[in-house]
Amino acid sequence: MGYGFIRYKRKLDADRALKTLQMSVLDGKSLELKRSERTLMSDVKTARKKSKITEQTGTKILVRNIPFQATVQEVTELFKSYGELKAVRMPKKLVGTEKHRGFGFIEYYTTTDAKKAFKALCQSTHLYGRRLVLEWAQMEEGVEEIRKRTAKRFYQESSTKRFKKSTLDPESVGLELNSAQEV
């Protein structure tokens, strides 16, 4: 084509290349270097889509946006190069199907391996053209903590929704109302 683009991570390196390589010869042709004013779409997207790097809470990483065609073996291969894996779990959609739900949990034996993997893969790791989103998984919660979190979310959602008054009589629909139900 007669032209090309070179991208530097640091401005200092780009400035040094402009000074030292200007009018140098490559394959018998003289190079004319100038700074590009073009903004790459990948720069715009990565600025918007950076993973929220939260504080490490343990050795378990939550991986979202896993492509449905990806297998447990492929995800395992991707993460095992950063340390010894304790578990790889990708919840299934339904009991009878083999399809996973598009997210998974990767657990390492050590916090240093987990941190190394998270740091290396959290910014822009792609699998089958989809960008993986990594977050630190919540610490193991007891039944009571899960109930409290669920109740809190339920009450927040129901307070923001507007309900219409119902004109149905519960007995005519066949509903039985108990005044003291346990949640």
QUIDABEL-V759747 format. One record per residue. N is the residue number from 1. RES is the residue in three letters. PSI is psi as a letter, one per 40 degrees, with the letter a starting at -180 (NA if undefined). D_FIRST is the distance of its C-alpha to the first C-alpha in whole Angstrom. Layout:
# QUIDABEL-V759747
n | res | psi | d_first
N | RES | PSI | D_FIRST
N | RES | PSI | D_FIRST
This chain:
# QUIDABEL-V759747
n | res | psi | d_first
1 | MET | d | 0
2 | GLY | e | 4
3 | TYR | i | 6
4 | GLY | i | 8
5 | PHE | h | 11
6 | ILE | h | 15
7 | ARG | h | 18
8 | TYR | i | 21
9 | LYS | d | 24
10 | ARG | i | 26
11 | LYS | d | 26
12 | LEU | d | 27
13 | ASP | d | 25
14 | ALA | d | 22
15 | ASP | d | 24
16 | ARG | d | 25
17 | ALA | d | 21
18 | LEU | d | 21
19 | LYS | d | 24
20 | THR | d | 23
21 | LEU | e | 20
22 | GLN | h | 19
23 | MET | e | 18
24 | SER | i | 18
25 | VAL | h | 17
26 | LEU | h | 14
27 | ASP | f | 14
28 | GLY | e | 15
29 | LYS | i | 13
30 | SER | h | 15
31 | LEU | h | 13
32 | GLU | h | 14
33 | LEU | i | 15
34 | LYS | i | 17
35 | ARG | h | 18
36 | SER | h | 17
37 | GLU | e | 19
38 | ARG | h | 18
39 | THR | h | 20
40 | LEU | i | 19
41 | MET | d | 21
42 | SER | d | 22
43 | ASP | d | 24
44 | VAL | d | 26
45 | LYS | d | 27
46 | THR | d | 28
47 | ALA | d | 30
48 | ARG | d | 32
49 | LYS | f | 32
50 | LYS | i | 34
51 | SER | i | 36
52 | LYS | h | 40
53 | ILE | h | 41
54 | THR | i | 44
55 | GLU | h | 47
56 | GLN | h | 47
57 | THR | e | 50
58 | GLY | a | 51
59 | THR | e | 49
60 | LYS | h | 48
61 | ILE | h | 45
62 | LEU | h | 44
63 | VAL | h | 41
64 | ARG | i | 40
65 | ASN | f | 37
66 | ILE | h | 37
67 | PRO | i | 36
68 | PHE | d | 39
69 | GLN | e | 37
70 | ALA | i | 37
71 | THR | i | 40
72 | VAL | d | 42
73 | GLN | d | 41
74 | GLU | d | 38
75 | VAL | d | 39
76 | THR | d | 41
77 | GLU | d | 38
78 | LEU | d | 36
79 | PHE | d | 39
80 | LYS | e | 41
81 | SER | e | 39
82 | TYR | e | 40
83 | GLY | i | 44
84 | GLU | h | 46
85 | LEU | h | 47
86 | LYS | d | 50
87 | ALA | i | 49
88 | VAL | h | 46
89 | ARG | h | 48
90 | MET | h | 46
91 | PRO | i | 49
92 | LYS | i | 49
93 | LYS | d | 49
94 | LEU | i | 52
95 | VAL | d | 55
96 | GLY | e | 54
97 | THR | i | 50
98 | GLU | e | 48
99 | LYS | h | 45
100 | HIS | i | 45
101 | ARG | e | 45
102 | GLY | e | 41
103 | PHE | i | 43
104 | GLY | i | 44
105 | PHE | h | 46
106 | ILE | h | 45
107 | GLU | h | 48
108 | TYR | i | 48
109 | TYR | d | 51
110 | THR | i | 50
111 | THR | d | 49
112 | THR | d | 46
113 | ASP | d | 45
114 | ALA | d | 44
115 | LYS | d | 43
116 | LYS | d | 40
117 | ALA | d | 39
118 | PHE | d | 39
119 | LYS | d | 38
120 | ALA | d | 35
121 | LEU | e | 34
122 | CYS | d | 35
123 | GLN | d | 32
124 | SER | g | 29
125 | THR | h | 30
126 | HIS | i | 29
127 | LEU | h | 31
128 | TYR | f | 30
129 | GLY | e | 28
130 | ARG | h | 31
131 | ARG | h | 31
132 | LEU | h | 34
133 | VAL | h | 37
134 | LEU | h | 39
135 | GLU | i | 42
136 | TRP | h | 46
137 | ALA | i | 48
138 | GLN | i | 52
139 | MET | i | 54
140 | GLU | h | 57
141 | GLU | i | 59
142 | GLY | i | 62
143 | VAL | d | 64
144 | GLU | d | 65
145 | GLU | d | 62
146 | ILE | d | 60
147 | ARG | d | 63
148 | LYS | d | 63
149 | ARG | d | 59
150 | THR | d | 59
151 | ALA | d | 62
152 | LYS | d | 60
153 | ARG | d | 57
154 | PHE | d | 60
155 | TYR | d | 62
156 | GLN | d | 59
157 | GLU | d | 57
158 | SER | d | 61
159 | SER | d | 61
160 | THR | e | 58
161 | LYS | i | 59
162 | ARG | h | 61
163 | PHE | i | 64
164 | LYS | i | 66
165 | LYS | h | 69
166 | SER | i | 70
167 | THR | e | 73
168 | LEU | i | 74
169 | ASP | h | 77
170 | PRO | d | 76
171 | GLU | d | 79
172 | SER | d | 78
173 | VAL | e | 74
174 | GLY | f | 76
175 | LEU | i | 75
176 | GLU | h | 77
177 | LEU | h | 76
178 | ASN | h | 77
179 | SER | d | 78
180 | ALA | g | 78
181 | GLN | i | 74
182 | GLU | i | 73
183 | VAL | NA | 69
